[in-house]
Amino acid sequence: MMTIKSTCAALVLALSALAANAGAQTVNAVDVKPSPQQVAWQDLEIGVIIHFSTNTFLNREWGDGTADPKVFNPCCVDTDQWMKAVKAAGVRYAVLVAKHHDGFTLWPSAQTNYGVKSSPWMNGKGDLVRMASDSARANGLKFGVYLSPWDRHDPRYKDPAAYDKYYLAQLTELASNYGNLTEFWLDGAGSGGRTYDFEKIIQTLRTYQPNTMVFADVDLFKYADLRWVGTESGYVPFENWNVVDRAGYLRWRPIEADTPLRAYHWFWHPNDEASLKSVKELVDTYNASVGRGGQLMLGVAPDKDGRLPAVDVARLKEFGDAIRALYSHNLVVEDHAHVAPAYAAAVDNDPDTFWSAPAGSHSAVLEVDFPRPVTFDRTLTMEWLNDGQHIEKYAVEVYTQGHWKRIVEAEAIGHKKIDIFKPVTAQRVRLNLLSTTTEAHIREFQLYNDSDVKLP
């Protein structure tokens, strides 16, 4: 007869064996799937990050925490103007830099006097986070915040425990008072040698915002939901796989590619018109970020009056108009291409539907046939990612002179892949999925002829 002691010992051994077996199991990248929140975030495709603080009034990018709060005194803050302007560019969400590295808060934080409540703006009664969040939602945009971990003003920063408490209190204010936050933005600027309690930070955030996506470089925080592309060019220069390995820890972490509207400048500067990027530069950035399965985070900056400069507003609209012109005439639909009924969901101009290859297959072909030859210079393909990223190699091919000719060969598709090439003319076109980890799922396969679109 077993005693309680021996029963407990046997249970401990059994649990230890289970734990050992679990630890020995290897998780493959193809088995990692996104959360529903990540899927929804990837569909947003374009966001903006808004920089507006004491730096705006001091003609600098990096504040040192010594600026007098009285310098922050815009005459004509118009957050509705900000949101209308970025919406015209095709933006779907806005992230406000609520506190930059100088420690100046754009909301009346109860944790410090270094912020808008000590400025002459609105007699110290203003709340820019409130204004921006309300304007974003009034204009149909989602909203998020950036709260810099580095603080060059607050003396508590020298005491990690005291500063963590201070930071968490500020995070609680932002997370509990401004509605749903789509993204919480973090970076490691100025934090060399400093370790923050990110697990406690995210635990606090999740208390109030369970669905917020956390952006951070993979080197900064292991468990974030989103990752940095690695440069501020706005380009994804590599095959984009959504699952990354962080020191043996596999996680679905889609890419965000950030870049400012004005070259090298996140804050507004006077006499700086030459830095404004051209429409062509912005379109190229879109094709190399969203068009490579990433998210484009475009930096915009109000001027010292509190409005986006008129030339920036115009450029944002020109950019949005250009993208709409480039990708609004899908030849598969407009030229009445024929596809087998089984493939219809992949060519219906509706990303909410998708076609699935035969179960268990590791390759597949999706062909579209036109009534007459069509000329096109790019394809747009979207993979349904709810079940993971499965396409490892693919080609786009046209039927010419009695055989199939390959015009594109690449690896990852992911959320969206735009392939651009010299114009070709063909009546039969196919997406050839050469290698997939299991059956692939295609939301859209589209063709465009936009070589004659004239950009401003």
Phi, psi and chi 1 to 4 in degrees:
 res  aa     phi    psi   chi1   chi2   chi3   chi4
   1 MET       -  128.9 -178.2  175.7 -179.4      -
   2 MET   -77.6  138.0  -65.9 -173.6   69.0      -
   3 THR   -85.7  167.3   65.1      -      -      -
   4 ILE   -59.5  -39.7  -67.2  177.5      -      -
   5 LYS   -62.1  -45.0 -176.2  175.8 -179.7  179.2
   6 SER   -69.6  -35.2   61.1      -      -      -
   7 THR   -62.3  -44.0  -59.2      -      -      -
   8 CYS   -63.0  -40.2  -70.6      -      -      -
   9 ALA   -63.9  -40.9      -      -      -      -
  10 ALA   -64.7  -39.0      -      -      -      -
  11 LEU   -64.8  -42.0 -179.7   59.0      -      -
  12 VAL   -61.0  -43.5  167.9      -      -      -
  13 LEU   -63.1  -41.9  -72.2  172.2      -      -
  14 ALA   -63.9  -45.2      -      -      -      -
  15 LEU   -64.4  -37.5  -69.4  174.2      -      -
  16 SER   -63.9  -40.0  -61.9      -      -      -
  17 ALA   -65.4  -42.0      -      -      -      -
  18 LEU   -62.0  -42.3  -74.7  171.8      -      -
  19 ALA   -64.4  -40.1      -      -      -      -
  20 ALA   -65.1  -42.9      -      -      -      -
  21 ASN   -64.3  -39.8  -70.6  -25.8      -      -
  22 ALA   -64.2  -40.4      -      -      -      -
  23 GLY   -68.5  -26.2      -      -      -      -
  24 ALA   -79.9  -19.0      -      -      -      -
  25 GLN   -67.3  135.6  -68.8  175.9   -6.6      -
  26 THR  -100.8  126.4  -59.3      -      -      -
  27 VAL   -91.0  125.5  176.7      -      -      -
  28 ASN   -88.1  148.4 -165.7  -64.4      -      -
  29 ALA   -57.1  -33.6      -      -      -      -
  30 VAL   -71.5  -14.1  -58.7      -      -      -
  31 ASP   -89.2  -10.2  -61.4  -39.7      -      -
  32 VAL   -83.6  129.9 -179.6      -      -      -
  33 LYS  -121.8  154.8  -61.5  174.4  175.8   57.5
  34 PRO   -76.6  158.8   30.3  -36.0      -      -
  35 SER   -79.0  160.9   68.8      -      -      -
  36 PRO   -57.1  -34.2  -24.6   34.0      -      -
  37 GLN   -66.9  -37.8  -63.6   92.2  -28.7      -
  38 GLN   -68.0  -40.3  -73.0  172.2  -45.3      -
  39 VAL   -60.0  -45.4  169.6      -      -      -
  40 ALA   -64.9  -39.2      -      -      -      -
  41 TRP   -64.4  -42.8 -179.6   86.3      -      -
  42 GLN   -63.1  -30.0  -70.8 -173.0  -97.0      -
  43 ASP   -70.9  -15.7  -87.9  -16.5      -      -
  44 LEU   -70.9  -35.8  -63.5  175.7      -      -
  45 GLU    68.6  -46.9  -64.6 -170.3  -14.8      -
  46 ILE  -130.3  128.8  -51.1  179.0      -      -
  47 GLY  -129.2  172.0      -      -      -      -
  48 VAL  -127.3  150.3  -69.9      -      -      -
  49 ILE  -117.8  128.4 -174.4  164.4      -      -
  50 ILE  -107.9  120.8  -56.5  167.2      -      -
  51 HIS  -107.0  120.5  -73.7   73.6      -      -
  52 PHE  -158.2  111.8 -176.3   50.0      -      -
  53 SER  -163.5 -158.3 -171.7      -      -      -
  54 THR   -60.9  -30.9   56.3      -      -      -
  55 ASN   -56.2  -34.2  -71.5  -10.6      -      -
  56 THR   -57.5  -34.5  -54.1      -      -      -
  57 PHE   -94.4   -6.3  -59.7   85.3      -      -
  58 LEU  -117.4    7.8  -62.5  170.8      -      -
  59 ASN    56.6   51.3 -170.0   22.9      -      -
  60 ARG  -149.2  162.1   62.3 -170.2 -175.2 -173.8
  61 GLU   -95.5  -33.7  -71.9  -74.6  -63.9      -
  62 TRP  -118.0  115.5  -66.4   78.7      -      -
  63 GLY   -87.0  150.1      -      -      -      -
  64 ASP  -105.5    5.8   59.0    8.7      -      -
  65 GLY    86.2    4.9      -      -      -      -
  66 THR  -106.0   -1.6   63.4      -      -      -
  67 ALA   -64.1  138.3      -      -      -      -
  68 ASP   -69.3  128.7 -170.2  -34.0      -      -
  69 PRO   -54.2  -21.4  -25.9   34.9      -      -
  70 LYS   -67.8  -16.7  -67.9 -176.6  175.6   60.5
  71 VAL   -70.9  -21.3  -55.2      -      -      -
  72 PHE   -84.1   98.4 -172.6   85.1      -      -
  73 ASN  -151.6   63.5 -168.0   21.5      -      -
  74 PRO   -68.7  143.3   26.7  -34.3      -      -
  75 CYS   -85.1  -25.2   67.4      -      -      -
  76 CYS  -143.8   49.3  -43.9      -      -      -
  77 VAL   -57.0  129.3  172.0      -      -      -
  78 ASP  -138.1   83.2 -170.7  -11.7      -      -
  79 THR   -68.6  -26.4   52.8      -      -      -
  80 ASP   -62.6  -39.8  -82.0  -23.4      -      -
  81 GLN   -62.1  -41.0 -175.5 -118.7   16.0      -
  82 TRP   -56.8  -50.5  -54.0   -5.2      -      -
  83 MET   -71.5  -36.3  -58.9  -52.8  171.1      -
  84 LYS   -63.9  -39.6  -75.0 -179.1  170.1   62.5
  85 ALA   -65.9  -44.6      -      -      -      -
  86 VAL   -74.1  -31.1  -59.2      -      -      -
  87 LYS   -63.3  -35.3 -173.0  174.4 -177.8  178.6
  88 ALA   -63.8  -22.7      -      -      -      -
  89 ALA   -83.5   -3.7      -      -      -      -
  90 GLY    93.7    8.3      -      -      -      -
  91 VAL   -69.9  143.3  165.8      -      -      -
  92 ARG  -116.1  -10.6  -65.8 -168.3  175.6  106.8
  93 TYR  -155.1  155.3   68.9  103.8      -      -
  94 ALA  -128.4  134.9      -      -      -      -
  95 VAL  -112.0  123.6  172.1      -      -      -
  96 LEU   -97.3  133.1  177.8   68.2      -      -
  97 VAL   -75.1   94.8  177.3      -      -      -
  98 ALA   -74.3  -30.2      -      -      -      -
  99 LYS  -148.3  118.6 -174.5 -171.8   82.2  168.1
 100 HIS   -88.2 -170.4 -156.6 -115.4      -      -
 101 HIS   -66.5  -17.8  -45.5  -44.0      -      -
 102 ASP   -78.4   -6.8   61.2   -5.2      -      -
 103 GLY    85.3   -1.3      -      -      -      -
 104 PHE   -77.1  122.6 -173.1   87.6      -      -
 105 THR   -94.5  135.9   64.0      -      -      -
 106 LEU   -89.2    5.1  -65.2 -174.7      -      -
 107 TRP  -127.2  158.7   78.9  102.3      -      -
 108 PRO   -77.6   73.3   27.9  -35.2      -      -
 109 SER   -63.8  136.4  174.5      -      -      -
 110 ALA   -77.6   -5.7      -      -      -      -
 111 GLN   -91.5  -12.6  -47.3  -51.0  -43.6      -
 112 THR  -156.6  156.0 -179.2      -      -      -
 113 ASN   -96.6   -1.6  -70.6  -36.4      -      -
 114 TYR   -88.8   88.8 -166.0   61.7      -      -
 115 GLY   176.7 -163.7      -      -      -      -
 116 VAL   -60.8  -26.6  -70.5      -      -      -
 117 LYS   -71.7  -13.5   72.7  180.0 -174.7 -178.9
 118 SER  -105.8    9.9  -63.5      -      -      -
 119 SER  -100.8  163.1   77.5      -      -      -
 120 PRO   -76.5  -11.1   24.3  -32.0      -      -
 121 TRP   -61.6  124.7  176.0   60.7      -      -
 122 MET    53.1   32.4  -62.7 -174.7   69.1      -
 123 ASN    55.3   34.2  -63.8  -44.3      -      -
 124 GLY    76.7    8.4      -      -      -      -
 125 LYS  -104.4    4.3  -56.4  -62.2 -177.6 -175.9
 126 GLY   -78.8  156.9      -      -      -      -
 127 ASP  -143.1   95.5 -174.6  -18.5      -      -
 128 LEU   -70.5  -30.0 -155.4   47.1      -      -
 129 VAL   -64.5  -42.5  177.9      -      -      -
 130 ARG   -61.5  -47.6  173.6   71.7   59.3 -153.3
 131 MET   -62.6  -44.4  -66.6  172.4   65.7      -
 132 ALA   -68.3  -41.6      -      -      -      -
 133 SER   -66.7  -40.9   60.9      -      -      -
 134 ASP   -64.9  -41.8  -72.8   -9.6      -      -
 135 SER   -68.0  -38.9  -68.8      -      -      -
 136 ALA   -58.8  -50.1      -      -      -      -
 137 ARG   -68.9  -35.0  -64.9 -175.5  176.2   98.6
 138 ALA   -63.9  -25.4      -      -      -      -
 139 ASN  -102.2   16.5  -74.2  -79.6      -      -
 140 GLY    76.8   19.6      -      -      -      -
 141 LEU  -107.1  150.8  -56.4  176.6      -      -
 142 LYS   -84.4  166.6  -62.0 -178.2 -176.6  -60.0
 143 PHE  -136.5  148.7 -175.7   71.0      -      -
 144 GLY  -151.0  176.6      -      -      -      -
 145 VAL  -137.1  156.1  -66.4      -      -      -
 146 TYR  -119.4  125.3  166.9   47.6      -      -
 147 LEU  -122.6  103.0 -178.0   65.6      -      -
 148 SER   -59.9  128.6  172.9      -      -      -
 149 PRO   -65.8  -37.0  -20.7   33.4      -      -
 150 TRP   -77.8  132.1 -173.0   29.1      -      -
 151 ASP  -134.9  111.3 -169.0  -43.4      -      -
 152 ARG   -89.0   -1.2  -55.7 -177.6   74.8 -178.6
 153 HIS  -104.1  -48.1  172.1   81.5      -      -
 154 ASP   -71.9  127.1 -161.5  -80.2      -      -
 155 PRO   -64.3  -20.5   21.0  -32.3      -      -
 156 ARG   -67.9  -15.4  -77.1  166.5  -74.3 -165.3
 157 TYR   -59.8  -27.0 -170.0   76.3      -      -
 158 LYS   -72.9  -15.2  -62.3  176.4 -178.8  178.2
 159 ASP  -114.9   98.1  180.0  -14.6      -      -
 160 PRO   -51.9  -42.1  -28.1   36.3      -      -
 161 ALA   -66.3  -43.9      -      -      -      -
 162 ALA   -67.7  -39.1      -      -      -      -
 163 TYR   -70.9  -39.1 -179.1   72.9      -      -
 164 ASP   -57.4  -41.6  -77.9   -9.9      -      -
 165 LYS   -62.3  -43.5 -176.9  177.4  179.1 -178.6
 166 TYR   -62.9  -46.9  167.8   65.8      -      -
 167 TYR   -62.3  -44.1 -173.9   91.6      -      -
 168 LEU   -63.1  -36.1  -69.7  173.8      -      -
 169 ALA   -66.2  -40.2      -      -      -      -
 170 GLN   -67.6  -40.6  -72.5 -165.8  -38.5      -
 171 LEU   -60.8  -41.1  175.0   58.7      -      -
 172 THR   -60.7  -40.4  -61.6      -      -      -
 173 GLU   -60.2  -47.2  -68.9  175.9  -15.5      -
 174 LEU   -69.1  -39.1  -68.4  171.3      -      -
 175 ALA   -76.6  -20.5      -      -      -      -
 176 SER  -109.0   -5.9   58.7      -      -      -
 177 ASN  -121.3   -0.9  -67.6  -39.2      -      -
 178 TYR  -129.3   28.9  -63.8   96.8      -      -
 179 GLY    75.2 -171.3      -      -      -      -
 180 ASN   -65.7  132.6  -68.1  -28.3      -      -
 181 LEU  -106.2  123.0  -59.0  177.8      -      -
 182 THR   -76.0  -38.3  -69.7      -      -      -
 183 GLU  -142.5  138.6 -176.5  171.2  -23.9      -
 184 PHE  -112.8  117.8  179.0   58.3      -      -
 185 TRP  -101.8  129.3 -147.3   87.5      -      -
 186 LEU  -129.6  146.4  -71.6  170.6      -      -
 187 ASP  -142.6  171.1   70.9   11.1      -      -
 188 GLY  -107.0   18.9      -      -      -      -
 189 ALA   -55.6  131.7      -      -      -      -
 190 GLY    73.0    8.8      -      -      -      -
 191 SER  -109.1   21.5  -61.8      -      -      -
 192 GLY   -57.4  127.0      -      -      -      -
 193 GLY    82.8   -3.0      -      -      -      -
 194 ARG  -105.4  132.6  177.4   66.2  172.6 -100.3
 195 THR  -111.4  121.5  -60.1      -      -      -
 196 TYR   -96.3  156.8  -57.6   99.4      -      -
 197 ASP   -85.8   73.4 -170.9   -6.8      -      -
 198 PHE   -65.2  -32.8  -79.8  122.0      -      -
 199 GLU   -61.9  -40.9  -68.4 -168.2   18.5      -
 200 LYS   -70.0  -37.1 -176.9   64.6  175.1  176.6
 201 ILE   -60.8  -48.9  -71.5  170.0      -      -
 202 ILE   -71.0  -33.6  -56.7  -49.8      -      -
 203 GLN   -61.2  -41.0 -172.5  178.5   54.2      -
 204 THR   -66.1  -45.4  -60.5      -      -      -
 205 LEU   -57.6  -46.3  173.9   69.9      -      -
 206 ARG   -65.9  -22.7  -67.5  -80.0 -175.5 -110.9
 207 THR   -59.0  -38.4  -59.4      -      -      -
 208 TYR  -106.1  -25.0  -53.7   96.0      -      -
 209 GLN  -133.7   75.0  -60.3  -77.4  -17.7      -
 210 PRO   -67.0  -18.8   23.2  -33.9      -      -
 211 ASN  -105.5    2.0  -64.1  -42.9      -      -
 212 THR   -69.4  134.3  -60.0      -      -      -
 213 MET   -85.0  130.6  -67.2  -70.7   92.8      -
 214 VAL   -99.8  120.4  176.5      -      -      -
 215 PHE   -98.6  132.6  165.3   84.7      -      -
 216 ALA  -165.1  150.8      -      -      -      -
 217 ASP   -60.4  145.9  178.2   19.1      -      -
 218 VAL   -63.0  -25.4  -68.0      -      -      -
 219 ASP   -79.1  -17.3 -168.4   45.1      -      -
 220 LEU   -88.8  -46.6 -176.6   69.2      -      -
 221 PHE  -144.9  118.8  178.3   48.5      -      -
 222 LYS   -64.0  -35.8 -179.0  176.6  179.8  179.3
 223 TYR  -100.9   14.8  -61.3  102.1      -      -
 224 ALA   -65.6  163.8      -      -      -      -
 225 ASP   -90.1  -24.6  -53.7  -64.7      -      -
 226 LEU  -129.9  157.9  -41.5  169.9      -      -
 227 ARG  -131.4  156.4   77.5 -173.2 -162.9  -92.7
 228 TRP   -80.6  147.2 -174.4   41.1      -      -
 229 VAL   -75.0  -23.0   71.0      -      -      -
 230 GLY   114.5  -14.9      -      -      -      -
 231 THR  -140.7  172.2   72.1      -      -      -
 232 GLU  -105.4   26.9  -66.9 -177.5   -8.6      -
 233 SER   -82.2  -20.1   68.7      -      -      -
 234 GLY    83.5    3.0      -      -      -      -
 235 TYR  -101.9  144.7  -80.2   54.5      -      -
 236 VAL  -103.4  100.4  179.4      -      -      -
 237 PRO   -91.3   18.4   33.2  -33.4      -      -
 238 PHE  -145.3  168.3   41.3   74.5      -      -
 239 GLU   -62.1  126.7  -66.4  -74.7   -7.3      -
 240 ASN  -100.0  103.0 -175.9    5.5      -      -
 241 TRP  -100.3  134.8  -52.5  105.1      -      -
 242 ASN   -77.0  -21.3  -74.9  -76.4      -      -
 243 VAL   -96.7  124.5  177.0      -      -      -
 244 VAL  -120.8  154.5  -65.6      -      -      -
 245 ASP  -103.4  113.7 -175.4  -15.1      -      -
 246 ARG  -109.0   95.5  174.8   68.1  179.4  126.2
 247 ALA    54.1   49.1      -      -      -      -
 248 GLY    82.8    7.0      -      -      -      -
 249 TYR  -114.4  108.8  172.2   72.8      -      -
 250 LEU   -84.2  134.1  -66.9  174.8      -      -
 251 ARG  -152.4  143.2 -174.2  170.5  175.8   84.0
 252 TRP   -73.2  112.4 -172.5  -82.6      -      -
 253 ARG  -139.7   89.6  -74.2 -173.9   70.4  168.2
 254 PRO   -63.8  158.4   20.4  -30.2      -      -
 255 ILE   -90.0  139.8  -81.2 -179.7      -      -
 256 GLU  -115.4  126.3 -178.2 -178.4  -76.9      -
 257 ALA  -108.3  111.7      -      -      -      -
 258 ASP  -102.5  143.4   59.0  -39.2      -      -
 259 THR  -161.2  143.3 -165.8      -      -      -
 260 PRO   -82.1  153.8   26.8  -30.9      -      -
 261 LEU   -62.4  -32.3 -178.0   65.6      -      -
 262 ARG  -107.9  128.4  -69.5  176.1  174.5  -91.6
 263 ALA   -53.7  123.7      -      -      -      -
 264 TYR    69.7    1.2  -47.9  113.6      -      -
 265 HIS  -121.5  121.2  -67.6  166.0      -      -
 266 TRP   -93.1  -32.8  -65.3   98.1      -      -
 267 PHE   -97.0  158.8  -76.5   93.4      -      -
 268 TRP   -70.9  143.4  175.6   83.3      -      -
 269 HIS  -135.3  144.7  -62.7  -89.7      -      -
 270 PRO   -71.7  154.0   25.9  -33.5      -      -
 271 ASN    53.1   47.5  -53.1  -47.8      -      -
 272 ASP  -125.2   25.4 -168.6   36.8      -      -
 273 GLU   -62.3  -31.7  -57.5  -50.3  -45.5      -
 274 ALA   -67.0  -16.9      -      -      -      -
 275 SER   -81.5  -11.5   69.1      -      -      -
 276 LEU   -65.9  124.8 -175.1   61.2      -      -
 277 LYS   -69.9  146.8  -66.8  177.6  180.0  176.1
 278 SER   -75.0  164.2   68.9      -      -      -
 279 VAL   -60.6  -41.3  175.4      -      -      -
 280 LYS   -60.9  -43.2 -176.7 -177.9 -176.1  -54.3
 281 GLU   -60.0  -42.2  -73.5  177.4  -66.7      -
 282 LEU   -68.8  -39.8  -66.3  170.7      -      -
 283 VAL   -65.2  -42.7  168.7      -      -      -
 284 ASP   -60.2  -38.0  -71.7  -14.4      -      -
 285 THR   -64.6  -43.4  -59.3      -      -      -
 286 TYR   -58.8  -48.3  173.5   90.1      -      -
 287 ASN   -63.1  -29.7  -71.8  -29.8      -      -
 288 ALA   -94.8    3.3      -      -      -      -
 289 SER  -122.8  -74.9   55.5      -      -      -
 290 VAL   -58.8  -38.3  176.9      -      -      -
 291 GLY   -73.6   -1.5      -      -      -      -
 292 ARG  -123.2   30.0  -69.4 -179.1 -177.0  164.8
 293 GLY    79.7   12.3      -      -      -      -
 294 GLY  -106.6 -177.3      -      -      -      -
 295 GLN  -111.6  133.0 -160.1   96.5  -27.6      -
 296 LEU   -94.5  120.1  173.7   58.1      -      -
 297 MET  -110.5  105.7  176.3   62.2   88.7      -
 298 LEU   -96.8  130.1 -168.7   62.3      -      -
 299 GLY   -87.2  127.9      -      -      -      -
 300 VAL  -125.8  154.9  -62.3      -      -      -
 301 ALA  -143.4  117.1      -      -      -      -
 302 PRO   -64.3  155.3  -20.2   32.2      -      -
 303 ASP   -86.8 -173.2   61.5   20.1      -      -
 304 LYS   -68.6  -13.3   63.3 -178.6 -179.9  179.6
 305 ASP   -83.3  -17.7  -70.1  -23.0      -      -
 306 GLY    97.3   18.0      -      -      -      -
 307 ARG  -125.3  152.6  -65.5  172.8   55.4   84.8
 308 LEU   -70.5  134.7  -68.7  179.6      -      -
 309 PRO   -55.6  146.7  -24.8   34.3      -      -
 310 ALA   -57.9  -37.0      -      -      -      -
 311 VAL   -68.7  -32.8  -70.3      -      -      -
 312 ASP   -67.9  -42.3  -65.9   40.5      -      -
 313 VAL   -60.3  -44.9  172.9      -      -      -
 314 ALA   -63.6  -41.9      -      -      -      -
 315 ARG   -66.6  -38.6 -174.5   54.5   42.8   85.8
 316 LEU   -60.8  -41.7  -72.9  165.1      -      -
 317 LYS   -67.5  -41.3 -175.7  177.6 -174.6  -55.6
 318 GLU   -61.5  -39.9  -70.4  169.6  -17.2      -
 319 PHE   -62.4  -49.1  168.3   51.1      -      -
 320 GLY   -61.3  -42.1      -      -      -      -
 321 ASP   -62.8  -38.7  -72.4  -14.7      -      -
 322 ALA   -65.6  -43.8      -      -      -      -
 323 ILE   -64.0  -41.6  -64.4  -59.6      -      -
 324 ARG   -64.2  -38.8  -73.8 -176.9  -76.1  -87.0
 325 ALA   -67.0  -38.9      -      -      -      -
 326 LEU   -69.8  -34.3  -74.5  167.2      -      -
 327 TYR  -125.1   39.7  -61.0  108.0      -      -
 328 SER  -114.7   -8.9   60.8      -      -      -
 329 HIS  -118.9   80.9  -59.3  -70.0      -      -
 330 ASN   -75.5  112.4  177.2    8.8      -      -
 331 LEU   -63.8  -29.5  -61.8  178.0      -      -
 332 VAL   -59.7  -37.2  175.9      -      -      -
 333 VAL   -87.0  -49.7  172.5      -      -      -
 334 GLU   -69.9  -28.5  -65.4 -167.0   -1.2      -
 335 ASP  -101.8   14.9  -78.2   41.9      -      -
 336 HIS    57.0   50.1  -51.0  -69.8      -      -
 337 ALA   -64.6  147.1      -      -      -      -
 338 HIS   -98.0  136.8  170.6   76.2      -      -
 339 VAL  -135.9  155.4  -63.9      -      -      -
 340 ALA   -61.9  142.4      -      -      -      -
 341 PRO   -51.2  -32.0  -26.9   34.9      -      -
 342 ALA   -65.2  -24.2      -      -      -      -
 343 TYR   -95.5   -1.4  -56.8  134.9      -      -
 344 ALA   -56.4  -36.4      -      -      -      -
 345 ALA   -66.3  -16.7      -      -      -      -
 346 ALA   -88.9   -7.9      -      -      -      -
 347 VAL  -133.9   28.4  -65.2      -      -      -
 348 ASP  -101.5    9.5   59.7   -2.0      -      -
 349 ASN    64.9   20.5 -112.3   12.0      -      -
 350 ASP  -126.8  102.2 -177.9    1.1      -      -
 351 PRO   -65.9   -9.7  -18.7   31.7      -      -
 352 ASP   -80.7   -7.4  -72.5  -24.7      -      -
 353 THR  -113.0  159.7   63.8      -      -      -
 354 PHE  -154.3  154.6   61.5   91.6      -      -
 355 TRP  -101.9  139.7  160.7   75.3      -      -
 356 SER  -113.8  133.7  -65.4      -      -      -
 357 ALA   -65.7  163.3      -      -      -      -
 358 PRO   -53.9  140.3  -26.5   35.0      -      -
 359 ALA   -55.0  132.8      -      -      -      -
 360 GLY    80.6   -2.0      -      -      -      -
 361 SER   -76.6  154.3   61.4      -      -      -
 362 HIS  -120.0   13.1  -64.8  -80.3      -      -
 363 SER  -163.3  160.6   62.4      -      -      -
 364 ALA  -168.4  162.3      -      -      -      -
 365 VAL  -132.9  134.6  173.1      -      -      -
 366 LEU  -121.1  115.3 -168.7  162.2      -      -
 367 GLU  -114.1  140.6 -178.1  177.9  -23.4      -
 368 VAL  -121.8  135.9  -65.4      -      -      -
 369 ASP  -119.9  128.4  -60.5  -24.7      -      -
 370 PHE   -97.9  152.2  -69.6   89.1      -      -
 371 PRO   -62.1  -28.6  -20.7   31.4      -      -
 372 ARG  -147.4  162.0   61.8 -169.1   64.2   81.1
 373 PRO   -59.5  142.4  -25.3   35.3      -      -
 374 VAL  -124.5  152.7  -61.7      -      -      -
 375 THR  -107.8  133.0  -60.3      -      -      -
 376 PHE  -147.5  158.6   58.8  101.4      -      -
 377 ASP  -131.0    7.9   68.5  -10.0      -      -
 378 ARG  -162.6  153.5   65.8 -164.5   63.5 -159.0
 379 THR  -123.2  151.3   56.5      -      -      -
 380 LEU  -126.4  121.8 -174.8  157.5      -      -
 381 THR  -126.9  137.4  -48.4      -      -      -
 382 MET  -124.9  133.0  -62.1 -178.5   71.1      -
 383 GLU   -98.9  137.2 -172.6  174.5   -4.4      -
 384 TRP   -77.3  116.2 -174.5   74.8      -      -
 385 LEU  -103.2   -2.9  -62.1  175.9      -      -
 386 ASN   -54.2  -31.9  -58.8   52.8      -      -
 387 ASP   -96.8    6.4 -170.5   49.1      -      -
 388 GLY   108.3  171.9      -      -      -      -
 389 GLN   -96.9  114.5 -173.5  171.8   -2.5      -
 390 HIS  -113.7  -17.6  -63.9  -51.9      -      -
 391 ILE   -84.2  122.4  -62.0  168.4      -      -
 392 GLU  -107.6  -21.0  -64.4 -176.2  -42.3      -
 393 LYS  -160.9  138.3 -171.5  175.4 -177.7 -179.7
 394 TYR  -149.7  167.9   72.3   96.6      -      -
 395 ALA  -144.1  153.1      -      -      -      -
 396 VAL  -110.8  129.8  177.5      -      -      -
 397 GLU  -132.7  149.2  -59.5  166.0  -21.5      -
 398 VAL  -121.7  147.8  -63.5      -      -      -
 399 TYR   -92.3  118.0 -166.5   76.3      -      -
 400 THR  -146.8  137.9  179.8      -      -      -
 401 GLN    51.5   39.8  -62.4 -179.9  -20.1      -
 402 GLY    84.1    7.2      -      -      -      -
 403 HIS  -151.0  165.6   68.8  -82.3      -      -
 404 TRP   -86.0  129.7  -72.6  100.2      -      -
 405 LYS  -111.9  129.6  177.7 -177.3  177.7 -178.6
 406 ARG   -84.4  124.2 -170.3  161.9  -65.5  177.5
 407 ILE  -111.0  -15.8   57.3  174.2      -      -
 408 VAL  -141.6  137.4  169.6      -      -      -
 409 GLU  -142.3  124.4 -175.7  172.1  -30.8      -
 410 ALA  -152.4 -173.4      -      -      -      -
 411 GLU  -110.9  -83.1  -64.3  177.9   10.6      -
 412 ALA   -76.6  141.5      -      -      -      -
 413 ILE  -106.1  -61.4  -70.1  179.0      -      -
 414 GLY    68.1 -148.8      -      -      -      -
 415 HIS   -57.6  -49.3  172.4   72.5      -      -
 416 LYS  -154.1  135.6  178.6  177.6  -74.3 -173.4
 417 LYS  -130.1  121.9 -174.6   67.4  176.0  -69.2
 418 ILE  -108.2  117.5  -63.5  173.0      -      -
 419 ASP  -107.4  126.2  -71.0  -60.0      -      -
 420 ILE  -117.7  137.6  -57.8  174.1      -      -
 421 PHE  -153.4  175.3   36.4   83.1      -      -
 422 LYS   -64.0  144.5  -68.4 -178.4  178.9  179.4
 423 PRO   -54.8  136.4  -25.1   34.6      -      -
 424 VAL  -127.0  155.3  -63.9      -      -      -
 425 THR  -122.4  128.4  -59.3      -      -      -
 426 ALA  -159.6  161.2      -      -      -      -
 427 GLN  -105.9  -23.2 -165.8  166.1  -12.8      -
 428 ARG  -123.6  130.8  -63.1  171.2   62.0 -172.2
 429 VAL  -135.4  143.5 -175.3      -      -      -
 430 ARG  -141.6  148.2   72.3 -177.2 -174.4 -176.7
 431 LEU   -96.3  115.1  174.4   65.0      -      -
 432 ASN  -105.8  106.2 -169.8   -9.1      -      -
 433 LEU   -84.9   98.7  -56.2  179.1      -      -
 434 LEU   -76.1  -34.1  -58.9  167.1      -      -
 435 SER  -150.0  122.3  175.8      -      -      -
 436 THR  -133.8  147.6   64.0      -      -      -
 437 THR   -70.4  -29.1   59.2      -      -      -
 438 THR  -157.0 -166.1 -175.1      -      -      -
 439 GLU   -59.8  131.6   66.6  -90.0   14.1      -
 440 ALA   -83.6  158.9      -      -      -      -
 441 HIS  -130.6  123.0  -48.3  -73.0      -      -
 442 ILE  -114.5  120.5  -60.0  -63.5      -      -
 443 ARG   -78.5  -42.8  -64.2  171.2   73.3  179.5
 444 GLU  -150.6  142.3  -76.9  -64.0  -50.0      -
 445 PHE  -131.3  112.7  179.4   57.0      -      -
 446 GLN  -128.5  152.0  -56.6  175.5   -6.8      -
 447 LEU  -123.3  142.2  -83.2   60.4      -      -
 448 TYR  -136.8  146.7  -65.6   92.3      -      -
 449 ASN  -118.4   92.6  179.5   26.6      -      -
 450 ASP  -123.9   20.2  -64.7  -54.6      -      -
 451 SER   -67.8  -18.7   56.6      -      -      -
 452 ASP  -102.0    7.9   58.5  -10.7      -      -
 453 VAL   -72.0  125.8  171.9      -      -      -
 454 LYS   -92.7  119.0  -60.3  -64.0 -173.7  -71.5
 455 LEU   -91.2  145.3  -60.4  178.6      -      -
 456 PRO   -60.1      -  -17.4   27.0      -      -
